[in-house]
Amino acid sequence: MEKQRTATISFNDGVEPIEFPVISGSIGPDVVDIRTLLGKAGKFTYDPGFLSTASCRSAITYIDGDAGVLLYRGYPIEQLAQHCDFLEVCYLLLTGELPNKEQKDKFVTTVTRHTMVHDQLNNFFRGFRRDAHPMAVMVGTVGALSAFYHDSLDLNNPAHRDISAFRLIAKMPTITAMAYKYTMGQPFVYPLNSLSYSANFMRMMFAVPAEEYRVNEVLVRALDRIFILHADHEQNASTSTVRLAGSSGANPFACMAAGIACLWGPAHGGANEAALNMLEQIGDVSKIGDFITKVKDKNSGVKLMGFGHRVYKNYDPRAKLMRETCYEVLNELGLQNDRLFKLAMALEKIALEDDYFVSRKLYPNVDFYSGIVQRALGIPVSMFTCIFALARTVGWIAQWNEMIADPEQKIGRPRQLYTGATKRDVVPIEKR
Ligand code: SDX
């Protein structure tokens, strides 16, 4: 029987040393189980930003930041991007295994049959200004779905969780395309069940009633790969938000709306929009030097958007695949000399030879190239984070399901290091 490994914390304030169990996962860093610390020492751990904190057990996604490795249920992202389509990856993330042909057909049919939204949702959009940011529309609309599906809000009922998963995966493309069409002042395009998931989304985004829409399979495959690359990513900020919202028992649609709200931030999912705006702002290769100088000046507050990552201290494997997708799409569209793509590659080369970035282990992340691909696909910058949310929905659902099924899960309720005023009495206003 393997000896239980432990870690001991000793104190120099009279509290007796305390031993804590050390637990190993299948791969990756061990954890020190410090759940008894408060009871035994009357102390909290302190870890703002959770850099050294594991919030849960999970079997879904594994990241090795130093080696630049990303596995979904053990499969390398490079292999999934090459051999699978997005709905196969959805099946994998949700069930833990890749589907066989029969399982895949059944899964695809079920998703396809849930792509339409309740027709009254159309009116919901009409309440927004036409120039509303599509993420604001998406947060509101996804949260509002719980007003339409009273039949499946009991998250302790596995059947309710299943149907909610299908509804969310199936309807996110429809809602995303509707958010885009609404800002364009064009009519909504209904899903067409004869098309694949990603082809259906492209058609709902770009088809107009006045002419036949022709699917370009190279572009569809590129978009499908973008969805795969964004599907899940361990306990990132938006996934942790979904888990925290879910831990209170909130319904799945409310939890996904919380995840979308968090993803919107420029430090997280909003970085692809910020990265493209940054490239536009730099404008020309000759201006890269000045921009890099500004980034190095802490007082400027300027960051190299699409660079750096909390976990990857090596090249984000998704960024490599995204750069390949860039080549494919730009070649297909005859945009080999795309100005921004050339600028991005020049910026990447200069940054990766500059000690400021190398010493801080700042490499391109998934967001550095995704904006250029999406722009080439005709997707406007304001829609980039909506596309990210569309793809990440399956990861949020898989993680939310895992949390609900985890016997150790409790409502998430961190504590704090209190630095405010100690107890004092109120002085009547006339004496203040
Ligand atoms: C995503 O968590 C996930 O998994 C997220 C994600 C997912 O799939 O869910 O991968 C998606 O959010 C990708 C990240 C997209 N964000 C950006 O590209 C925005 C730019 N990046 C930075 O904001 C930053 O790198 C973060 C937020 C991504 C990570 O920040 P950390 O881990 O808190 O790192 P840090 O801020 O402590 O940086 C360490 C040093 C600091 O300098 P010093 O204080 O040591 O001098 O690096 C510097 C930072 O100032 N730094 C940058 C930088 N990122 C970090 N300097 C310039 N440009 C940058 N982008």
Residues whose N, C-alpha, C, O or C-beta is under 5 A from the ligand:
A	BS01	SDX	H233 N236 A237 P266 A267 H268 G269 A271 V302 K303 L304 M305 G306 F307 G308 H309 R310 R360 N365 D367
